[in-house]
Amino acid sequence: MNLLSKKRRRGFTLVEIMIVVLIIGILLAIAVPNFIKARETSRTKSCIANLRQIDAAKEQWAMDNKAADGAAVSWANIVPDYIRKQPECPSGGTYTIGNVGTDPTCTISGHEL
């Protein structure tokens, strides 16, 4: 009888394993959506920072070249003199510089100055 009780205590029962799996599943159900939301928030903030950098480079170019509001600006005008390289949206959108006096834009909604 003593040997039988020692054998039972060595391993986990199916119910104990199922409870652990259930707890891990609940924790994942809570953590994964929060992780995805945090990642997208980070991408949005990074995109907005890129838009600010593009806007600053465009305005600096306009001051240096005495360009009036509404003057057309291209990437060739600001890269690499005013901004090291053309930034890329972390969510896969594309940037439009716009004219002097207007904000640059991104094709992803919610990514705006």
N, C-alpha and C positions, 0 to 999 in steps of 0.2 A: 504494500500500500504506500509505503514511504517513497519508493521509486516512481510510482505513478504520479504522485503529487509533485515531485521534482520535475518531471517531464512537462507537465502542464504549465509550470511557471517559466519555462525557458523561452517560449515564443509568445507572439501576440495573437490574439483571437481575431477572427474575421471581422467581428463587430468593432473592435478597437481600430483596426486598419481602416475600415469604412468611415469611422468618425474622423480620423485624421485626414483622410482624403476629402471628406465633406468640409472640414474647416479650411483646408488649403483652397478648395474651390470657392468658398465664400470670400476669403481674402483676395483671391484673384479677381472675382467679380467686382469687388470694390476698387481694387488698385488699378486695373487695366484702363477703365474709362478715364480715371483721373490722370494717368500717365499720358494718354492720347491727348487729352485737353491741354495739359501742360506743354506738351511738345508743339501743338499747333499755336498756342499762345506765344511760345518762344519764337517760332517761325514768323509770326505776325510782327512781333517787336523787332526782329532782325530786319525784316523787309522795310518797316517804317524807318529804321536807322539808315538803311541804304537810300531810301527816298530823300531823307534829310541831307545825306552826303551828296547826292546828285544835285539837289537844289542849291546847296552851298557852292559846289563847283560851277554850276551854271551862272549863279549870281556873280561869282568872282570873275568868270570869263566875261560877263557883260560889263562889269566895271572896268576891267583891263582894256577892253576893246570899245568902250564908250557906246555899247549897243543900247538902243532904246527899248522900252517895253514893247513886246510883240515881235521882237527880232527872233528869227529862227535859230535854234541851236541844235547841232548834231553831236553825235558821240565823238567824231573826229575833232571837234572844237575843244572838248574838255578832257579827252583821254590822250596822252598820259600826263599832260601839263597840270591839270587841276584835280584830277582823280587818277590814281595809279592804274586801275584797269576797270573795265566795264563790270559793275556788280551784277550778280545774278540773284533772283528772288529764291529764297530757300524752299518755297512751296511750288516752284516751277513756273511762276508767272513771268511775264516780260514787262520791262520798263519802257515807258515813253517819256522822253525828256520834256517835251512841250516847249513853248516859246518863253522868252524872257518875261518874267512877271506872272507866270502861271506855275502851279505846282506840278512836279513830275507825278506820273501815275503808274500803277501796277494793274495787270489784268485780273488779279485775284481780288474778289470782293472783300472788303474789310481792311485791305492793305492800302491805306491812304493817309496823307498828311492831314 
